[in-house]
């Protein structure tokens, strides 16, 4: 989802945020908050299986290109 696709991001925000919190909990959490994920320079790649988000890659768009800054899965194989 491109940065301007805020309606779809809002639709999946809670599901993606829950996965991120679970993924980064063992190392003390992630260094951002939920509202940052809706930022104007954040690009999302989501993978769905059977209608459920199973993987999320979040990138920040920089002048040099995309820089991945968060990655999470739902823990399934």
N, C-alpha and C positions, 0 to 999 in steps of 0.2 A: 504494500500500500504506500503510495507516494505521500509526502508530507501534507499535501492539501486535501487528502481523503479523510478528513476528520470524522465524518459520520460513520464510516466503517471502522475506524480506529476506536471510536467511542463504543461501538457495538461489541467489540472484542476486548476492550481494555481490562475489565475485571478478570476475565479468564486468563489473559496473558500475564497480568500483574501477579496473580496467584501462582502461576508457574515460575515466574522470576523470583518471587519471594522464597519459594520452596527450593529452587536451584541454588540460590546464593546464601541461604540460611547457614549452612555448615561453615562458611567463611566470614560470618558476621554480617551478612546482608549485602545488598548492592548499594552503590554510591549515587543513587538518584531517587526521585520520588515519582509517583504515579503521573502527576501532571507533566513531567518532563517527557514522558513517552508520547505525548500529543504535540510536542514542539514542532516548529516550522522547519526544522532541519533533520527530522527523524524519519527514516524509511524502514518499513516493516516487511519481512517475508514470513508468511505463516504457512504451515503445512497442516492440512485437515485430513482426518481419517474417520469415516462413518459420521460425518457432521460435527466432529469434535476437534478442536485445536490440539495437535500433539507436539508441535515444535514451533518455536518462534526465534527468529534472528532479527535483531534490531540494529540498525546502522545509523550513524550520524553522517550527514552529507557535509563534506569539507571542500575546500577549494581544490584539493588533490583527488577527490573522489569519495567513495563510501568507506567508512571506518566502522567495523563492527564493535559495538560496545556492550551488548547484552545478548545472551543466548540461553534458551531454556527449553526443556522438554517436559512432557507430563509423566515421564518415568517408565513408559511402556517400552517393550522391545521393538 
